[in-house]
Amino acid sequence: MPVSRIEKGNCVEVSLAGRSARVRDSKNPAGPTVALPDRAGFLAAVKKGSYDA
């Protein structure tokens, strides 16, 4: 289930599956992804604002 967030031209897509997440640059859908094995930890960090620019 891809989820997109658009803000100030910085776009990423997040795919959540099981306990993991994959993140990629939405401007380059064929490009590499970052695999994150701890989905819950990643989502908690996003909600906390750890990845805000």
N, C-alpha and C positions, 0 to 999 in steps of 0.2 A: 504494500500500500504506500505509494509515494506521497510525500507531503512536501509542499513548496512554501517558501516564505520569501516575499519580495519586499525589500526595503533599500532605498538609496542605490539601486542597481546591483546590490550584492545578493545573488540568489543561489540557494542551495536546494537540493532535493534530498530528502531523507526517506529511506526505505526501512521499515521495521519488520523484522521476522524473528519469531521466537524470542530469545534473550539477546539478540544482537541487532545492530543497526548499521546501515551503510549510508555514507554521505558522498554526494558528488556536486560539482559545479553545474548548475542547470543550463548554462550557456554552452557546455560541452558534454552532451549526454553520452557520447561515445567514449569519453575520456575515462580516466581512472576513478576509482572510488576508494574511500577510506572505510575500512571495516572496523567496527567498534564492537567488541565482544560483550560489553556490559551495557546493554540498552537502558536499564534503569538508571545507572550512573550517568550516562550521557544525557538522558532526558532531565534528570535532576539538575545537572550543570547548566543546561539550556534555560530551564526555568529560573535558576538562580542568577542568570545573566553572565555566566563565565565566558561565553563566546561573543558577547557584544563588542562591536568595534568601537 
